[in-house]
Amino acid sequence: MTTITITLTETQVKGLEFVGADPQEWAENVVTSRARKAVDEIVKIYTTCALDEGVSIPATREEIVTDAYARGWVQNPSDVETH
């Protein structure tokens, strides 16, 4: 598991509190929601590729994400070569 730490100024904290958000809870919700959406997209890509290539689909999302990266079916944007 990875821990991500962010630093906010007092002004930024007050801004979030003004809109009724607990800064810690808000940040956790935003990040976990975005991660869930990304995992869903990877599962979708993996399923299409696996069906096209006759590959068995793993039982869990964690296994699918791991195998998707291992097979090169998905990449981080920073790992993609640009020309």
ABEGO torsion letter per residue (X at the ends): XBBBBBBBBAAAAAAAAAAGBBAAAAAAAAAAAAAAAAAAAAAAAAAAAAAAAGBBBBABAAAAAAAAAAAGABBBAAABBBX
